[in-house]
Amino acid sequence: MTLKQTQINKILKKYKNVFEILENYDKTHELPFQRKRIDITLSLETINKLKKIKQKTGKPISQIIEAKFKS
């Protein structure tokens, strides 16, 4: 089965974001929804604030931090 150029353009337009994700994966070997563990240094005050938020919300600290950066 061969696709006509109009069908190809329609598919590319519909799934543009998927093709961009795959193109980026080819370059970096990372997907945008992958998770990665890192080590960071925080003040005790910040750690305690994060723990309090964790107790209030029941969310893991990593999700609390990620939520602050998502817009």
ChimeraX attribute file (.defattr): number of C-alpha atoms within 10 A of each C-alpha:
attribute: neighborCount
match mode: 1-to-1
recipient: residues
	/A:1	3
	/A:2	6
	/A:3	8
	/A:4	9
	/A:5	9
	/A:6	9
	/A:7	11
	/A:8	12
	/A:9	13
	/A:10	12
	/A:11	11
	/A:12	13
	/A:13	11
	/A:14	11
	/A:15	11
	/A:16	12
	/A:17	11
	/A:18	11
	/A:19	13
	/A:20	11
	/A:21	13
	/A:22	15
	/A:23	12
	/A:24	14
	/A:25	13
	/A:26	11
	/A:27	8
	/A:28	9
	/A:29	9
	/A:30	14
	/A:31	12
	/A:32	9
	/A:33	6
	/A:34	6
	/A:35	8
	/A:36	6
	/A:37	6
	/A:38	5
	/A:39	5
	/A:40	5
	/A:41	6
	/A:42	9
	/A:43	7
	/A:44	9
	/A:45	9
	/A:46	10
	/A:47	13
	/A:48	12
	/A:49	11
	/A:50	17
	/A:51	16
	/A:52	13
	/A:53	15
	/A:54	16
	/A:55	12
	/A:56	9
	/A:57	11
	/A:58	11
	/A:59	12
	/A:60	13
	/A:61	17
	/A:62	11
	/A:63	10
	/A:64	15
	/A:65	11
	/A:66	10
	/A:67	10
	/A:68	8
	/A:69	7
	/A:70	6
	/A:71	5
